[in-house]
Amino acid sequence: MNLWLIIGLAAAAVLIGLDKSLIPGSAILAVAALASLMPAKEATELTLIMAIIADWTAIWAYRHDIVLASLLRLLPTVTIGILAGVWFLYHADNDATKKTIGVILACFISLYFLSRIRSALKTRHGGKDEALQIETKSKSRQKQWISVAFHMLCGVLAGFTTMVANAGGPVTAVYFSSERLPVKQFLGTTAAFYLVVNMVKLPFAVGLNTIDKETTLALLCVLPLTLLAVFCGRLIAGHVNQKAFTAAIYVFAVIAVINLLI
């Protein structure tokens, strides 16, 4: 067994544990690291197994912090994205897989920052023209349709990116951040979402049959690191500043995009 591969698996195990319990989006760095040491599809299957172990652990750790309303709004369209991801995996090569995920995430993150800039501009000029603050019924309906479209887009992209490269973390991080959930509720709801999604993905990923016995043995050796990272992240989460937490989400998302595109 290649020493660098063992180190890569150990690092991936820790990052995935932290992704579920403290730093959403960090798992994509695990995918990027493993994809540099093995084929991207094999890296996807390995990280999925780690993620499911971490999901169950995180669900227990955050069992009182799950917001079902936010969860249920995202789940329905995820299946479409997963099926699209399955088709893509059977037809795309490793390089196309990484580049596609990178482009999708870059577009998604750009939309978030544009919305933040727009919100800041509205706040700055809000007091100058009170008439602009009066919302008509048509504008209210338009906002509702935009909200529905946003939820659908998040679901499809989350399903697609998580199926293709276990890289849906930044997408769901942006979504749950827009729901303005406190840190623990954010982490608990995200863990519940990915437990459902990853269990749906598992039969498709196993069907790819890319992992050999040697790699499976190495994976079993590093799985305790995932559990340890989840519990450590849970202990730290209660002391995390909300603004710093949100900023960290987007920093990791940007880093992930860079890693996928270079």
Order of alpha helices (4+ residues) and beta strands (2+ residues): alpha-alpha-alpha-alpha-alpha-alpha-alpha-alpha-alpha-alpha-alpha
